[in-house]
Amino acid sequence: NSKAIHPIVLALLVISLTIILGACGPTVEKGKKPSENWSRSINLGDTIGSVGMVVDSTDHSTHMVWPSDGQDGIFLQYLKLDGNAEIIGQQDLNFPGSLRFPGLIMGNDGNLHLLWSSRSSAKEGWALWYTQLSTTGSTTMTPVRLSAMEASVVNYSLASDRHGGLLAAWEQDARGEMVLVRIDSAGTIIAGPHTFPNPGSSPTMQVDADDQIHLAWLEG
């Protein structure tokens, strides 16, 4: 997208219903309790963009990633919370460029699939990148650019398959194209990128129990 993005710093809050069963430490900043049915929010930090989040059903931990503005530029902040919303892991993920729009999917081996958009300057289009994280937030492979060099990614959608892999679909601005790629649990591209030449935007994707891909998009 060629339009410049004006980042708005927002306080990032997480709400966990499990907190209602026990108090957090006295040093944790809490928000106002909105109702009897909700626990209090916890201020986890500042973000200049959207948040990627996934919950591990085996131990009820929550993994979160968001772009944050540091002294040396924008980085991705990784945070891991336990079932009581206590911070049990934290990493600063430094990748090149201006970073936005992180997305997380958990594989069946517990590793995390991470996607994000990046660009070097406001004059360039957004590129879509991929890497894997361990359950502690450390990168386990060299980041891979998924989108073509000349393409600019506007929107993307991601979904996990039954083998612990990842499927990603994205819209390429000003081209009237959508692209689909499949990545296995080890982080290797095993299918695609496949380009759909029909005009489309805002792809949304899900994978069913039979590993069939359901892809929806807007036209017109």
Backbone hydrogen bonds in HBPLUS format (Angstrom, degrees):
<---DONOR---> <-ACCEPTOR-->    atom                        ^
c    i                          cat <-CA-CA->   ^        H-A-AA   ^      H-
h    n   atom  resd res      DA  || num        DHA   H-A  angle D-A-AA Bond
n    s   type  num  typ     dist DA aas  dist angle  dist       angle   num
A0010-LEU N   A0047-THR O   3.03 MM  37  5.56 163.6  2.06 157.6 162.1     1
A0047-THR N   A0010-LEU O   3.09 MM  37  5.56 157.3  2.15 153.3 160.5     2
A0012-LEU N   A0045-GLY O   2.79 MM  33  5.47 169.6  1.80 168.6 168.7     3
A0044-LEU N   A0012-LEU O   3.02 MM  32  5.75 165.0  2.04 162.5 166.5     4
A0014-VAL N   A0042-ILE O   3.32 MM  28  5.64 150.4  2.42 138.9 146.9     5
A0042-ILE N   A0014-VAL O   3.21 MM  28  5.64 149.1  2.31 143.3 152.1     6
A0019-ILE N   A0016-SER O   3.15 MM   3  5.76 159.0  2.19 115.2 120.5     7
A0020-ILE N   A0017-LEU O   3.31 MM   3  5.88 154.9  2.37 110.6 116.6     8
A0021-LEU N   A0018-THR O   3.16 MM   3  5.77 162.6  2.19 114.3 119.4     9
A0022-GLY N   A0019-ILE O   3.07 MM   3  5.46 158.0  2.12 112.0 118.5    10
A0028-VAL N   A0025-GLY O   3.23 MM   3  5.71 167.9  2.25 116.5 120.2    11
A0043-ASN N   A0029-GLU O   3.44 MM  14  6.02 162.0  2.47 150.4 155.1    12
A0031-GLY N   A0041-SER O   2.98 MM  10  5.01 153.8  2.05 132.7 136.3    13
A0038-TRP N   A0035-SER O   3.38 MM   3  5.57 168.5  2.39 107.0 110.3    14
A0048-ILE N   A0067-PRO O   3.10 MM  19  5.87 158.2  2.15 144.9 150.1    15
A0052-GLY N   A0065-VAL O   2.82 MM  13  5.11 169.0  1.83 161.1 162.6    16
A0065-VAL N   A0052-GLY O   2.85 MM  13  5.11 150.1  1.94 149.6 154.3    17
A0054-VAL N   A0063-HIS O   2.99 MM   9  5.40 152.6  2.07 149.6 156.9    18
A0063-HIS N   A0054-VAL O   2.86 MM   9  5.40 176.8  1.86 170.6 171.4    19
A0056-ASP N   A0061-SER O   2.83 MM   5  5.32 163.9  1.85 160.5 165.5    20
A0060-HIS N   A0056-ASP O   2.74 MM   4  5.21 126.9  2.02 149.2 163.5    21
A0062-THR N   A0081-LEU O   2.85 MM  19  5.04 155.2  1.91 138.9 147.2    22
A0081-LEU N   A0062-THR O   2.85 MM  19  5.04 161.3  1.88 147.3 153.8    23
A0064-MET N   A0079-LEU O   2.88 MM  15  5.21 156.4  1.94 158.3 163.3    24
A0079-LEU N   A0064-MET O   2.90 MM  15  5.21 155.1  1.96 148.9 152.4    25
A0066-TRP N   A0077-GLN O   3.07 MM  11  5.34 146.1  2.19 135.3 145.6    26
A0077-GLN N   A0066-TRP O   2.74 MM  11  5.34 167.0  1.76 164.5 159.8    27
A0068-SER N   A0075-PHE O   2.79 MM   7  5.52 165.0  1.81 168.1 172.1    28
A0075-PHE N   A0068-SER O   2.92 MM   7  5.52 160.9  1.96 161.4 166.1    29
A0070-GLY N   A0073-GLY O   2.91 MM   3  5.13 155.0  1.98 131.8 134.8    30
A0073-GLY N   A0070-GLY O   3.27 MM   3  5.13 165.9  2.29 105.0 106.6    31
A0076-LEU N   A0093-LEU O   2.90 MM  17  4.91 169.4  1.91 153.5 151.4    32
A0093-LEU N   A0076-LEU O   2.78 MM  17  4.91 169.6  1.79 161.3 159.5    33
A0078-TYR N   A0091-GLN O   2.84 MM  13  4.99 173.5  1.85 165.0 162.7    34
A0091-GLN N   A0078-TYR O   3.06 MM  13  4.99 157.4  2.11 129.9 133.2    35
A0080-LYS N   A0089-GLY O   2.85 MM   9  4.72 154.9  1.91 140.7 136.3    36
A0088-ILE N   A0080-LYS O   2.82 MM   8  5.65 167.9  1.83 153.3 157.6    37
A0082-ASP N   A0086-GLU O   2.89 MM   4  5.43 154.8  1.95 146.7 153.2    38
A0085-ALA N   A0082-ASP O   2.97 MM   3  5.23 157.2  2.02 121.7 121.1    39
A0098-SER N   A0119-ARG O   2.73 MM  21  5.33 174.4  1.73 154.7 154.1    40
A0119-ARG N   A0098-SER O   3.22 MM  21  5.33 139.7  2.39 129.3 140.9    41
A0100-ARG N   A0117-SER O   2.93 MM  17  5.23 158.3  1.97 150.7 152.5    42
A0117-SER N   A0100-ARG O   2.90 MM  17  5.23 169.8  1.91 155.2 155.7    43
A0103-GLY N   A0115-LEU O   2.79 MM  12  5.06 148.5  1.89 143.7 145.7    44
A0115-LEU N   A0103-GLY O   2.96 MM  12  5.06 161.0  2.00 146.2 151.6    45
A0105-ILE N   A0113-HIS O   3.02 MM   8  5.07 146.7  2.13 141.2 148.9    46
A0113-HIS N   A0105-ILE O   2.69 MM   8  5.07 175.0  1.69 168.4 168.6    47
A0107-GLY N   A0111-ASN O   2.86 MM   4  5.49 169.8  1.87 167.2 170.3    48
A0110-GLY N   A0107-GLY O   3.08 MM   3  5.39 162.7  2.11 112.7 116.2    49
A0112-LEU N   A0133-LEU O   2.84 MM  21  4.91 174.7  1.84 150.4 152.3    50
A0133-LEU N   A0112-LEU O   2.82 MM  21  4.91 157.0  1.87 141.8 149.1    51
A0114-LEU N   A0131-THR O   2.92 MM  17  5.42 170.8  1.93 166.7 163.9    52
A0131-THR N   A0114-LEU O   3.02 MM  17  5.42 149.4  2.12 151.8 159.1    53
A0116-TRP N   A0129-TRP O   3.18 MM  13  5.47 146.9  2.29 136.2 141.1    54
A0129-TRP N   A0116-TRP O   2.87 MM  13  5.47 171.4  1.87 168.6 171.5    55
A0118-SER N   A0127-ALA O   2.93 MM   9  5.30 148.2  2.03 142.7 152.7    56
A0127-ALA N   A0118-SER O   2.83 MM   9  5.30 169.6  1.84 151.0 154.5    57
A0124-GLU N   A0121-SER O   3.15 MM   3  5.54 161.4  2.18 111.0 116.7    58
A0153-VAL N   A0126-TRP O   2.76 MM  27  5.22 170.7  1.77 146.4 146.9    59
A0146-LEU N   A0128-LEU O   2.79 MM  18  5.55 157.9  1.84 152.2 159.5    60
A0130-TYR N   A0144-VAL O   2.81 MM  14  5.19 143.7  1.94 144.4 156.4    61
A0144-VAL N   A0130-TYR O   2.78 MM  14  5.19 162.0  1.82 153.8 159.9    62
A0140-THR N   A0132-GLN O   2.99 MM   8  5.63 157.3  2.04 139.9 142.1    63
A0134-SER N   A0138-SER O   2.79 MM   4  5.35 152.7  1.86 148.4 157.0    64
A0137-GLY N   A0134-SER O   3.03 MM   3  5.20 166.3  2.05 110.0 113.7    65
A0151-ALA N   A0148-ALA O   3.19 MM   3  5.23 150.7  2.28 102.5 111.4    66
A0173-ASP N   A0152-SER O   2.87 MM  21  5.58 155.3  1.93 169.7 169.9    67
A0154-VAL N   A0171-GLU O   3.02 MM  17  5.64 164.2  2.04 153.1 157.2    68
A0171-GLU N   A0155-ASN O   2.87 MM  16  5.43 157.5  1.92 157.9 163.0    69
A0157-SER N   A0169-ALA O   2.74 MM  12  5.30 153.4  1.81 156.7 165.0    70
A0169-ALA N   A0157-SER O   2.90 MM  12  5.30 161.8  1.94 154.5 159.9    71
A0159-ALA N   A0167-LEU O   2.94 MM   8  5.31 149.3  2.03 149.5 156.4    72
A0167-LEU N   A0159-ALA O   2.80 MM   8  5.31 156.0  1.86 163.9 168.9    73
A0161-ASP N   A0165-GLY O   3.19 MM   4  5.37 153.7  2.26 118.8 123.7    74
A0164-GLY N   A0161-ASP O   3.27 MM   3  5.69 163.8  2.30 116.6 117.4    75
A0166-LEU N   A0183-ILE O   2.75 MM  17  5.07 161.3  1.78 148.7 155.2    76
A0183-ILE N   A0166-LEU O   2.76 MM  17  5.07 170.1  1.77 161.7 163.6    77
A0168-ALA N   A0181-VAL O   3.03 MM  13  5.48 163.1  2.06 154.4 159.4    78
A0181-VAL N   A0168-ALA O   2.96 MM  13  5.48 153.5  2.03 156.2 164.5    79
A0170-TRP N   A0179-VAL O   2.94 MM   9  5.39 150.3  2.03 144.8 154.4    80
A0179-VAL N   A0170-TRP O   2.89 MM   9  5.39 156.2  1.95 152.2 160.1    81
A0172-GLN N   A0177-GLU O   3.09 MM   5  5.55 173.1  2.10 148.8 149.7    82
A0175-ARG N   A0172-GLN O   3.36 MM   3  5.86 153.0  2.44 132.6 131.1    83
A0178-MET N   A0196-PHE O   3.17 MM  18  5.17 154.8  2.24 138.4 146.1    84
A0196-PHE N   A0178-MET O   2.70 MM  18  5.17 172.4  1.70 165.1 167.1    85
A0180-LEU N   A0194-HIS O   2.84 MM  14  5.14 152.8  1.92 143.4 152.6    86
A0194-HIS N   A0180-LEU O   2.78 MM  14  5.14 167.3  1.79 153.6 156.7    87
A0182-ARG N   A0191-ALA O   2.86 MM   9  5.00 162.3  1.89 151.2 149.4    88
A0190-ILE N   A0182-ARG O   2.91 MM   8  5.81 151.9  1.99 142.9 152.1    89
A0184-ASP N   A0188-THR O   2.89 MM   4  5.48 162.4  1.92 152.3 151.9    90
A0187-GLY N   A0184-ASP O   3.01 MM   3  5.43 163.5  2.04 114.8 120.0    91
A0201-SER N   A0218-LEU O   2.93 MM  17  5.11 140.4  2.09 137.5 147.1    92
A0218-LEU N   A0201-SER O   2.85 MM  17  5.11 177.1  1.85 155.2 156.1    93
A0204-THR N   A0216-ALA O   2.82 MM  12  5.22 153.0  1.89 153.2 157.0    94
A0216-ALA N   A0204-THR O   2.83 MM  12  5.22 169.2  1.84 160.3 164.1    95
A0206-GLN N   A0214-HIS O   2.97 MM   8  5.25 150.8  2.06 145.0 154.3    96
A0214-HIS N   A0206-GLN O   2.80 MM   8  5.25 168.9  1.81 173.6 171.7    97
A0208-ASP N   A0212-GLN O   3.06 MM   4  5.52 157.9  2.11 150.9 154.2    98
A0211-ASP N   A0208-ASP O   2.96 MM   3  5.29 157.1  2.01 118.7 120.7    99
